[in-house]
Amino acid sequence: MLVSWVLGMGVSKPTEMTIRDLLQEELQKRGVTVVPEFSVSTPTGVLKPDILLKNGAPYVVETKLDDEAKLFRRCS
């Protein structure tokens, strides 16, 4: 569903970055505060999620395309 939307936006081959950018743009249009590419220090290292959303509560977003998501599920 998301890929169909991205293709409809004129993107010929969606990548993680194009989807992230389009999602970020759409959420900002809807009034959501978006903090792109931030980092958080943790006891186990530094995490670098794609987006932090602030809309009443903070939401962390990490975009993954199908093959990357399948690999991530296999590794976790």
NORKA-V297712 format. One line per field, one symbol per residue. ss: DSSP state (H for helix, E for strand, C for the rest). A space follows every 50 residues. Layout:
ss: ???
This chain:
ss: CHHHHHHHCCCCCCCHHHHHHHHHHHHHHCCCEEEECCCEEECCEEECCC EEEECCCEEEECCCCHHHHHHHHHHC
